[in-house]
Amino acid sequence: MNVKTLLILLLLALATIFALVCVLLTRGRAPSACQHQPPGQEDPDDGQSLAEVLRFLDGGGARPPREALAVLYFGNQPEPNVTEYVVGPLPRPVYHRDVTVQKYGGKVPYHRRPVTGKEYVDINGLIQRELRKAPRFLAACCESDGTDLAVLTTAPRGFKSGDRETWFVLFHSVAGTGYYLSPVGLELLVDHRDLHISRWRLRKVFYNGRYFASMEHLEDAFVDNLLDMVRIEKPLGEEVLGSMRPRRPPGSPGPLQYEPQGPRYSVRDNRVTFQGWSIAFGMNPNSGPRLFDIRFHGERIVYELSLQEALALYGSNCPGGMSTRYFDGSFGIGRFAYELVRGLDCPYMATYVDRHYLAESDTPKTNRNSLCIFEHDAGFPLRRHFSDSQSFYYGGLRKNTLVIRAVSTLINYDYIWDFMFHSSGAVEVRVHATGYISTSFLHGRGTDYGNRVGPHTLGTMHLHHIHYKVDLDVDGQLNSLETQDMEYELVKDPWSMQNTIERPYLRRERLEREDEAAFPLNTPMPRYLSFASSKPNKWGHPRSYRIQIVSFTGEHLPTSSSMERSISWGRYQLAVTRRKEEEPTSTSVYNQNDPWTPTVVFADFINNETITNEDLVAWISVGFLHIPHAEDVPNTVTVGNGVGFFLRPYNYFDEDPSSLLLGIPAMLRVTARAVAALQHRSRSEKVLRSPPQ
């Protein structure tokens, strides 16, 4: 399926419902009820081309048919697999086609499927049965019978392709607060690969630095007084580490923004317009927020701007922590974008939008008010100047931006996704991390992997890596990649040849191939890097948009790792490739549970093809290393934990486009008193500078 046709899908839930109905009906009816390919289409792999979509968006072509993607898990087959279908047209599908081989080069093995809610329920049942085999140990160590302990999954699940063995970490659970800060020291390895639940097994037990073959062995060691047990009292009330309950009455309310004449933006269906900007927005249940057809003053700047993946990679001396590499897309970045709190997550006056999805259910689900749109006064001038020389004046403009925001809660962490549109023609993309840190039980040399943040709690170090796709169309689809940076040249002074001067000069370069445009993580890259059109602005320079990255990532997983290829996008802070229909995303939800044989390998996108005057895509990685500390309790604050990038016009215009806006008057009348003061100051300076008489 051409992912770009999703721009015109206004009701994702409705689309997916009909997709599933169509596919299921074809399994019990004659093919005529839901044909195996679009009528009159001989090649089932042919779909809407990019050209067709652009012709429609630009007003010169017919609307392409709306289609949807249906993903089905076929477990009860001789060869269990995951199959993806495209169905259409919506809202009443009459055809479907299997696109699995087209997208992935073959069938998707069943073991790569994401873990469903039902599978977690069944795993929890097995864990509860196992815990009952060590009642005296649990009562002594944790004041528990096991039923009140929270269970946290880790991922990936094993060491080789086909494995489905998961470490589950146990915590004290207290209603109304996050359990993530209260590990009890017990972790269980569950093998849940078999298609028959009755054959699932507990493979290993870890407690306080030691490994045991079973819960019975752990119980025996406790009874025989051979266990180094740490007694952990069950946290109660205000003693709960990480409680979010207010500790004092609320103070006076802070300042609020208001809109004296109502919002200056408008939202219609899935498109928002604001001061020359026009953006179509949406939410993918897996990969999260995505924007399409971003225009400024009628010209498309970006075709697609979408989140691809969020990776959290941990270190610890406990098995669950040391093996965790969460690929959040496989859990559902968009699916777990919940309702936003008015006045806290977004301003009171924001516009709130519901998002719909269908997963593990016959009926759609709605996350109400899970995306917000608002105009934001940054409290900072976009530009300004005050003159007290020659003449007295002030010119300035307020920095107001349009913000599209969603917040995803991925187990313990909350990611705040912002897409901001400035009146200067710049696009800002930003993510902040908050929520609870993930922790391990503190034992041995635990502080080699983080900081102690509680009586028995180790805040484990981890990396956050976020990946974005940016399909820029700068003054048309065909662009080239240009870099600019500075160097010094040593020259003789033209007016004093016996002396020399170090003169900065501008070094310009056009990158010709993909390998040149792949910049490894944490290595120097050109300070100015732009997507350039072949058309010049008024002053003769190529109309361009500059990519400016703000990030402080940790180290990427070594390429020698057996699972590195599944996250090979993390090798690069920026990579620019030719846009291809067969390379719509940098990863796959199937990579999480089989990272050793990844379904999508981003590194394979980079094959040294020419990138001069081509339709190009920028793939951008941002992130940060987080070493948790005491101030991360109860929650990690957003201050200093924000990263992202800018898309800034660079000779795209003939002057700053915000000059067309009405802001603070360009010639602000200065009060008579201020003028008098300035004139007095000017006279005083003249006296001070006058030579003695």
Secondary structure, DSSP 8 states (H G I E B T S, - for coil): --GGGGGG---HHHHHHHHHHHHHHHTTS-GGGSBSS-TT-S-TT----HHHHHHHHTTSS------EEEEEEE-SSSS-EEEEEEEESSSS--EEEE-HHHHHSS-EEGGGS---HHHHHHHHHHHHHHHTT-HHHHHHHHS--STTEEEEE-SS-SSSTT--EEEEEEEE--TTS-GGG-EEEEEEEEE--SSSGGG-EEEEEEETTEEESSHHHHHHHHHTT-----------GGG-TT--S-SS---S-------TTS-SSEEETTEEEETTEEEEEEEETTTEEEEEEEEETTEEEEEEEEEEEEEEEE--SSHHHHT-EEEHHHH-TTTTB----BTTTB-TTSEEEEEEE--SSSS-EEEEEEEEEEEEEEEEEEEEEEEESSSEEEEEEEEEEEEEEEEEEETTEEEEEEEEEETTS-EEEEEEEEE---EEE--TTGGGGEEEEETTEEEE-EEEEEEEEEEE-TTSSEEEEEEEEEEEEEEEETTEEEEEEEEEEEEEEEE-BGGGGEEETTS---SEEEEEEEEE-TTSSEEEEEEEEE-B------TTSTTGGGGGGGGEEEEEEE--TT---S--TTSTT-TTS-S--GGGG-S--B-SSEEEEEEEEEEEEE---GGGSS-B-STT-EEEEEEEEESSSSS-GGGGS--B-SS----HHHHHHHHHHHHHHHHHHS---
